[in-house]
């Protein structure tokens, strides 16, 4: 996912790309009048809001109508030249996209949150909005935003259950109950927890495989 900020003295817009590949669907978030103005320019230039990110960024920085109202565009998150999810490391993705990969959100849920965020885009960062409006443990958000805080605690050496308890995804009691079921019936702990409805299989895969590298960044391939 990409985030491009278009600042102005009194307001600012954010253009959010939620797709993949050479052309991505973009949402323009901010005050209604400015959003309508930019959307009209984009539709005239590109025939819609599904645009090549690099071409979009170039247009925002060179179009005279845009320059008249806004300062130079700023790339906040993402890679303008990434054409495939494999080219974009987990760490470089936005918080919303990380939550999708971690199994806490589906793409349509993220898009709904982006739409709800629209009225607040001029005064609040999307990450702050997520903290206030998304039922995700604060410890998990902290891991995704500042993984170095967990490196000193031996995150990489911890087992799946210990990681989940540390991040308040499950309680210690829920872990012990799941371990008892696993001891009786076998199988992977993640599968047991998923069957109990405590997390999704995608979440279990993420917390099993995610590592913090020597640069203090999360490494996760999703495969």
Buried (B, 14 or more C-beta within 10 A) or exposed (E): BBBBBBBBEEBBBBBBBBBEEBBBEBBBBBBEEBBEBBBEBBEEBBEEBEBBBEBBBEBBBEBEEBEEBBBEBBEBBBBBEBBEBEEBBBBBBBBBBBBBBBBBBEEEBBBEBBEEBBEBBBEEBBBEBBBEEBEBBEEBBBBBEEBEBBBEEEBEEBEBBBBBBBBEBBEEEBBEBBBEBBEEEEEEBBBBBBEEEBBBBBBBBBBBEBEBEEEEBBBBEEE
